[in-house]
Amino acid sequence: MTSKKNDPSSRIFDLLQFGEFGDVNPSITDSATYTFLQAHTMSDTFAGLQEGCYLYSRHWNPSNKYLADALAAMEGTESAWVTASGMAAITCAILQQVSTGDHIVCSMTTYGGTFAFLYNYIKKFNIAVTFVDISKLDEVEKAIRPNTKIIYTETMTNPLLQISDIPALAKIADNHGIKLVVDNTFTPLIVSPALHGAHIVVHSMTKFINGKNDCVAGAICSTKEFIDALCDVNSGTAMLLGPALDPLRSSSILKNLHTLHIRMKQHSKNAQYLAERFREAGLKTIYPGFEDHKGHEVMRKMMNEEFGFGGMIAIDLGTSERASRLMEKMETEGVGYLAVSLGYFKTLFSNSGKSTSSEIPEDIQQEMGLSEGLIRFSVGLDNDIERTWGKIITSLESCK
Ligand SMILES: *Cc1c(COP(=O)(O)O)cnc(C)c1O
């Protein structure tokens, strides 16, 4: 068998991370501060002249470094930094690059928290944001101003599962000398945005990467230069705002990262199956694995095929009342949980307009095509997905 051209999971697999005592899971560095035997080594470390020394765990912690190295390997970037949440990764990555008077171009469909940050919060720094349909490249191009610093998007956008054409967006960014920032939370391993030209890749590790729903965490993957700037003791946004991940969590996330390839395949396989059944049942269904999905071809050209089209599906029940009834019934039937979030081993479903996208004003929800009856599914790792479909049929029948 020939080896695969881009297999991010092999890059993680090939990392040799020996613990202090030969421990296969590197020991957790349970320390906030670090001793030095010579005073000058400490001052050199502060000045950024001393490689390999740890100073203080808000800056770097060995456990966080193991996880960051594995994420950099996965995304094919030189470096990475891990954060206490996905939002911390997103806000630090953005704030590191903009100053008062700057401008950002952002996809209209984004995670609700990201949207709220860019729509409400960042105004206080006099930073303007233009929201565009990210699938219309001419709209993106037209939105760029002389003071634009960033194009921000998600590989697969939340919750409508649009696909960003990362190579094309990177080209636009490069032509203008600006940065393309991509949130790859929905598609780890499936798409490697940095290898398609994205300058910065952010993740909510809370979702697929950790996969256990036992913590929130995030990551920023980029060049060594960008990550070093983020952690600079005098001017780094990550260092100064301080959303460092706890090393206990880094250690558990690193272990979960090593099973991500198996999980992503199963999430995708189950989602493809359910999406096809939903469509056959006559429901309006959005899934990027459908050949007639608007982003299907774009995704094909970027994806690492073996991991499939991802674990996310959206179906439209028309009204929020009908969506609520179906979700309640599916929960009692044991399909999964009525809960926000995604990437869990069990199926999660929620009504996007009333939950994770409720930060988006209703008129904008309408403009972006977010119907009030939209249910977003994060499909779980069910071994017998046909059996799960049986439970969904029962639930659907009872809410006709
Ligand atoms: C959940 C999520 C975030 C935010 O991450 P937290 O870990 O909850 O802070 C950002 N982007 C996307 C696409 C998400 O799904």
The ligand as an SDF file (V2000), in Angstrom:
LIG
                    3D

 15 15  0  0  0  0  0  0  0  0999 V2000
  -17.8880   25.7040   20.3250 C   0  0  0  0  0  0  0  0  0  0  0  0
  -17.2910   26.4650   19.2300 C   0  0  0  0  0  0  0  0  0  0  0  0
  -16.4650   27.5670   19.4930 C   0  0  0  0  0  0  0  0  0  0  0  0
  -16.2120   28.0690   20.9020 C   0  0  0  0  0  0  0  0  0  0  0  0
  -15.4640   27.1680   21.6520 O   0  0  0  0  0  0  0  0  0  0  0  0
  -15.5330   27.0610   23.2600 P   0  0  0  0  0  0  0  0  0  0  0  0
  -14.5920   25.9360   23.5350 O   0  0  0  0  0  0  0  0  0  0  0  0
  -16.9470   26.7730   23.6300 O   0  0  0  0  0  0  0  0  0  0  0  0
  -15.0630   28.3580   23.8000 O   0  0  0  0  0  0  0  0  0  0  0  0
  -15.8970   28.2040   18.4240 C   0  0  0  0  0  0  0  0  0  0  0  0
  -16.1230   27.8230   17.1520 N   0  0  0  0  0  0  0  0  0  0  0  0
  -16.9100   26.7760   16.8580 C   0  0  0  0  0  0  0  0  0  0  0  0
  -17.1240   26.3950   15.4330 C   0  0  0  0  0  0  0  0  0  0  0  0
  -17.5230   26.0610   17.8750 C   0  0  0  0  0  0  0  0  0  0  0  0
  -18.3240   25.0400   17.5770 O   0  0  0  0  0  0  0  0  0  0  0  0
  1  2  1  0
  2  3  1  0
  2 14  2  0
  3  4  1  0
  3 10  2  0
  4  5  1  0
  5  6  1  0
  6  7  2  0
  6  8  1  0
  6  9  1  0
 10 11  1  0
 11 12  2  0
 12 13  1  0
 12 14  1  0
 14 15  1  0
M  END
$$$$
